[in-house]
């Protein structure tokens, strides 16, 4: 994977891409990360995807990783505006897109805004949830993230590490948890720590899902907090392909990178 920048609507967009695979004619696959992470979320799925004949292109969405932040809190459609500039910079007309959690919402918006540029869409973590659950999550997660601030002796680092250790239930090694903290702090440094989840929980995925007219895979894993939402999306859009991975949590790309890459590749190769 090589690193590069493209000029986007809010400044520079940082991305990683499999340059050798692209040069050899591999199928481009855009990867869109969850909040509060960055393109590094996909570190362990790059090699399996390349092995399947794809050229992954992982984008740091605005305000995350090494990408410039928007001047004000964005909505999901604003994040979607970061994809085309990266494709343009690489000379790519159409690509498959796979998004995880917040990235799944961004992928949906990009597919609707630029249908001629997306050959297929993988949605891992659709947001189809009861309004009372949406409100509770907003009040919990978004309120906490808006209030997040640096504290003496790096206590805020410890807070983030504890949250990620709790979510991973001991399945992620301390070295990788450290990397999660670093990715979160990159967003904090850019003033965008709360942007991703605030945009996600304000987004109503129901109508956009029903407007999609391209090949779509709803991908889930049974231990993910969004798994019930994936079942709701599956019922809402029965014509979409569906696949699930047993177990895991929100860090499935680290817990089972080959299983995740296999599911994505199997769907795309079937088209």
C-alpha positions in Angstrom: 0.0 0.0 0.0 1.2 3.5 -0.9 0.0 6.8 0.5 -1.1 9.9 -1.3 -3.2 13.0 -1.1 -6.0 14.3 -3.3 -7.5 17.8 -3.2 -11.1 17.6 -1.9 -13.9 19.9 -0.9 -12.5 20.5 2.6 -8.8 20.5 1.8 -6.4 17.5 1.3 -7.8 14.0 1.5 -5.3 11.3 2.5 -5.7 7.8 1.2 -3.8 4.5 0.9 -3.9 2.4 -2.3 -2.5 -0.8 -3.8 -0.5 0.8 -6.5 1.0 -2.3 -8.0 -2.4 -4.1 -8.1 -3.9 -1.1 -9.9 -1.0 -1.1 -12.4 -1.7 -4.7 -13.1 -5.4 -4.1 -13.8 -6.9 -5.3 -10.5 -10.4 -4.2 -9.8 -10.5 -1.1 -7.6 -12.3 -1.3 -4.3 -12.8 1.8 -2.2 -12.9 1.2 1.6 -14.7 3.6 3.9 -14.0 3.4 7.6 -16.0 3.7 10.7 -15.8 6.7 13.1 -13.6 7.5 15.0 -11.0 5.5 13.1 -9.3 6.1 9.8 -8.1 4.1 6.8 -5.9 2.1 9.1 -9.0 0.3 10.2 -8.5 -1.9 7.1 -4.8 -2.7 7.7 -5.3 -6.4 8.0 -7.8 -6.8 5.1 -5.5 -5.2 2.5 -3.5 -8.3 1.8 -6.4 -10.7 1.6 -8.3 -8.4 -0.8 -5.2 -8.1 -3.0 -4.9 -11.9 -3.0 -8.5 -12.0 -4.3 -7.5 -9.8 -7.2 -8.7 -6.4 -5.9 -6.9 -3.2 -5.5 -8.0 -1.6 -2.2 -8.2 2.1 -1.9 -8.8 3.2 1.7 -9.7 6.8 2.3 -9.3 8.9 5.5 -12.6 10.7 5.5 -12.4 14.5 6.2 -11.3 15.1 9.8 -10.0 11.6 10.3 -6.5 10.1 9.9 -4.4 12.6 7.9 -7.2 14.3 6.0 -8.1 17.9 6.6 -11.3 18.5 8.6 -14.4 20.3 7.4 -14.8 23.8 8.8 -18.1 22.9 10.5 -19.7 19.6 11.6 -20.5 17.7 8.4 -23.5 15.5 7.4 -23.0 12.1 5.7 -23.4 13.6 2.3 -20.4 15.8 3.0 -18.2 12.8 3.7 -19.4 11.2 0.5 -17.9 14.2 -1.4 -14.4 12.9 -0.5 -14.6 9.8 -2.7 -14.7 11.1 -6.3 -11.6 13.3 -5.9 -9.6 10.2 -4.9 -10.9 8.2 -7.8 -10.1 11.2 -10.1 -6.6 11.4 -8.7 -6.0 7.8 -9.5 -7.7 8.0 -13.0 -10.4 5.6 -12.0 -13.9 5.9 -13.5 -15.8 3.2 -11.6 -15.1 1.2 -8.5 -16.8 -1.1 -6.1 -17.3 0.5 -2.6 -17.3 -1.1 0.8 -18.2 0.8 3.9 -18.1 -0.2 7.6 -20.5 1.4 10.0 -20.3 5.2 9.4 -18.5 4.3 6.2 -21.5 2.2 5.1 -23.7 5.3 5.2 -21.1 7.3 3.3 -20.9 4.6 0.7 -24.7 4.7 0.3 -24.7 8.5 -0.2 -21.8 8.3 -2.7 -23.6 5.6 -4.7 -26.8 7.7 -4.9 -24.9 10.9 -5.7 -22.6 9.3 -8.4 -24.2 6.1 -9.6 -22.1 6.1 -12.7 -19.0 5.7 -10.5 -20.0 2.8 -8.3 -20.3 -0.7 -9.8 -21.4 -2.4 -6.5 -21.8 -1.5 -2.9 -21.0 -3.4 0.3 -22.8 -2.2 3.4 -21.5 -3.5 6.7 -23.5 -1.9 9.4 -26.7 -0.3 8.0 -28.5 2.1 10.3 -32.1 0.9 10.4 -33.0 1.2 14.1 -36.0 2.3 16.2 -36.2 6.0 16.9 -36.0 5.5 20.6 -32.8 3.5 20.2 -31.4 6.2 17.9 -32.2 8.9 20.5 -30.6 6.9 23.3 -27.4 6.2 21.3 -27.2 9.9 20.3 -27.5 11.0 23.9 -24.9 8.5 25.1 -22.2 8.4 22.4 -22.6 11.9 20.8 -22.9 13.7 24.1 -19.9 12.0 25.5 -17.8 12.6 22.3 -18.8 16.3 22.2 -17.6 16.7 25.8 -14.4 14.7 25.2 -11.3 16.8 26.2 -7.7 16.3 26.9 -6.8 15.7 30.6 -3.6 15.7 32.6 -1.2 12.7 32.4 -3.0 11.5 29.2 -6.0 10.3 31.2 -8.2 10.8 28.1 -6.0 8.3 26.2 -6.7 5.7 28.9 -10.5 6.5 28.6 -10.4 5.7 24.9 -8.4 2.5 25.4 -10.8 1.3 28.1 -13.8 1.8 25.8 -12.1 -0.1 23.0 -11.0 -2.9 25.3 -14.6 -3.2 26.6 -16.0 -3.3 23.1 -13.4 -5.9 21.9 -14.0 -8.1 25.0 -10.4 -9.1 25.1 -10.2 -10.2 21.5 -7.9 -7.4 20.3 -4.3 -7.2 21.5 -3.0 -4.2 23.4 -0.8 -3.1 20.5 -3.8 -2.8 18.2 -5.8 -1.1 20.9 -3.0 1.5 21.0 -3.4 2.0 17.3 -7.2 2.6 17.8 -6.4 5.3 20.4 -3.9 6.9 18.0 -6.5 7.0 15.2 -9.1 8.5 17.6 -6.6 11.1 18.7 -5.9 12.1 15.1 -9.6 13.1 14.9 -9.4 14.9 18.2 -6.3 16.9 17.0 -8.4 18.0 13.9 -11.3 19.1 16.1 -13.4 16.3 14.5 -13.7 13.8 17.3 -17.5 14.0 17.5 -18.2 14.6 13.9 -18.5 11.0 12.6 -21.0 9.6 15.0 -23.0 12.9 15.2 -23.4 12.7 11.4 -24.2 8.9 11.5 -26.9 9.1 14.2 -28.6 12.1 12.4 -28.8 10.0 9.2 -32.0 8.2 8.3 -30.8 5.2 6.2 -34.2 3.8 5.4 -35.2 5.8 2.3 -31.6 5.9 0.8 -31.3 2.1 1.0 -34.6 1.7 -0.9 -33.4 4.1 -3.6 -30.3 2.1 -4.4 -30.5 0.5 -7.8 -27.1 -1.2 -8.1 -25.8 -4.5 -6.8 -25.7 -4.3 -3.0 -24.4 -6.7 -0.3 -25.6 -6.3 3.3 -22.7 -7.7 5.3 -22.8 -8.3 9.0 -21.2 -10.3 11.8 -23.3 -11.7 14.5 -21.4 -10.1 17.4 -21.6 -6.6 16.0 -23.8 -4.2 17.8 -25.3 -3.3 14.4 -26.3 -6.9 13.6 -30.0 -6.4 14.5 -30.0 -3.3 12.2 -28.6 -5.5 9.4 -31.5 -7.9 9.9 -33.9 -5.0 9.6 -32.2 -3.8 6.4 -32.4 -7.3 5.0 -36.1 -7.4 5.6 -36.5 -3.9 4.1 -34.5 -4.7 1.0 -34.9 -8.5 0.3 -33.4 -8.2 -3.2 -30.0 -7.2 -1.8 -27.5 -10.0 -1.3 -26.8 -10.9 2.3 -23.8 -12.5 4.1 -22.8 -12.8 7.7 -19.7 -13.8 9.7 -20.1 -15.6 13.0 -19.1 -13.8 16.1 -16.7 -10.9 16.3 -17.5 -7.3 17.2 -17.1 -3.9 15.7 -13.4 -4.7 15.0 -14.2 -7.6 12.7 -11.7 -6.4 10.1 -9.0 -7.3 12.7 -10.7 -10.3 14.3 -11.4 -12.1 11.1 -9.8 -10.2 8.2 -9.8 -13.2 5.9 -13.5 -13.9 6.6 -14.4 -10.3 5.9 -12.3 -10.1 2.7 -13.7 -13.5 1.5 -17.3 -12.3 2.0 -16.6 -9.0 0.1 -14.7 -10.8 -2.7 -17.3 -13.6 -3.1 -20.0 -11.0 -3.7 -18.0 -8.9 -6.1 -16.8 -11.9 -8.1 -20.3 -13.1 -8.4 -21.5 -10.1 -10.4 
